[in-house]
Amino acid sequence: MSEEKMYNQGELRKFFEFQSDLMNRAREIAYICTDLTSNEEITGMWLDENPPVTVRIGVWNRDCGNDSYDIPVQYFSMTIDEIKAEEKKRLEHARRRAREEEKREKQEEERAERREYERLKKKFEG
């Protein structure tokens, strides 16, 4: 006698309904937190447990082929307003980090220019 797990029709129906609900939810969330376009169709999704834990959605774009996006797993248990607020914070943080990096690069460039100026000044004065 085989010990393989058999699923009854009710279990299968519930699973596929839940899977369909998750796909619909992923589509709704992806429009908020990814670059998903109306040309892209979600082809699948899976849990990526490497930190930070995300739900990776596979997509098909008839113009570009296959692609994927990562969605923070916690977004599936948040309201749309909470997701939008979280995304706004995330984008503000990324902008602030980019401005700080740009400022550091500019300061480093100015220090390098100053060193070069001092080097040339010594060379031509002495």
Backbone hydrogen bonds, N-H to C=O, Kabsch-Sander energy under -0.5 kcal/mol:
donor,donor_aa,acceptor,acceptor_aa,energy
12,L,8,N,-2.3
13,R,9,Q,-2.6
14,K,10,G,-2.5
15,F,11,E,-2.4
16,F,12,L,-2.6
17,E,13,R,-2.2
18,F,14,K,-2.5
19,Q,15,F,-2.8
20,S,16,F,-2.2
21,D,17,E,-2.4
22,L,18,F,-2.6
23,M,19,Q,-2.3
24,N,20,S,-2.3
25,R,21,D,-2.5
26,A,22,L,-2.8
27,R,23,M,-2.3
28,E,24,N,-2.2
29,I,25,R,-2.7
30,A,26,A,-3.1
31,Y,27,R,-1.6
32,I,29,I,-1.4
33,C,29,I,-2.0
34,T,30,A,-1.9
36,L,30,A,-0.6
40,E,37,T,-1.5
41,E,60,W,-2.5
43,T,58,G,-2.9
44,G,58,G,-1.2
46,W,56,R,-2.1
48,D,54,T,-3.1
49,E,47,L,-0.7
54,T,48,D,-2.1
55,V,71,I,-3.3
56,R,46,W,-2.7
56,R,54,T,-0.6
57,I,55,V,-0.5
57,I,69,Y,-2.9
58,G,44,G,-2.6
58,G,56,R,-0.5
59,V,67,D,-2.8
60,W,41,E,-2.4
61,N,65,G,-2.5
62,R,39,N,-0.9
62,R,60,W,-0.5
65,G,61,N,-3.5
67,D,59,V,-2.0
69,Y,57,I,-2.0
71,I,55,V,-2.3
73,V,53,V,-1.4
75,Y,72,P,-1.8
76,F,73,V,-1.5
77,S,74,Q,-1.6
78,M,75,Y,-1.4
83,I,79,T,-2.3
84,K,80,I,-2.6
85,A,81,D,-2.2
86,E,82,E,-2.4
87,E,83,I,-2.8
88,K,84,K,-2.3
89,K,85,A,-2.2
90,R,86,E,-2.6
91,L,87,E,-2.7
92,E,88,K,-2.3
93,H,89,K,-2.5
94,A,90,R,-2.2
95,R,91,L,-2.5
96,R,92,E,-2.5
97,R,93,H,-2.5
98,A,94,A,-2.3
99,R,95,R,-2.5
100,E,96,R,-2.4
101,E,97,R,-2.3
102,E,98,A,-2.5
103,K,99,R,-2.4
104,R,100,E,-2.5
105,E,101,E,-2.6
106,K,102,E,-2.3
107,Q,103,K,-2.4
108,E,104,R,-2.5
109,E,105,E,-2.3
110,E,106,K,-2.5
111,R,107,Q,-2.5
112,A,108,E,-2.4
113,E,109,E,-2.5
114,R,110,E,-2.4
115,R,111,R,-2.6
116,E,112,A,-2.4
117,Y,113,E,-2.5
118,E,114,R,-2.7
119,R,115,R,-2.6
120,L,116,E,-2.6
121,K,117,Y,-2.6
122,K,118,E,-2.3
123,K,119,R,-2.1
124,F,120,L,-2.3
125,E,121,K,-1.7
126,G,122,K,-2.0
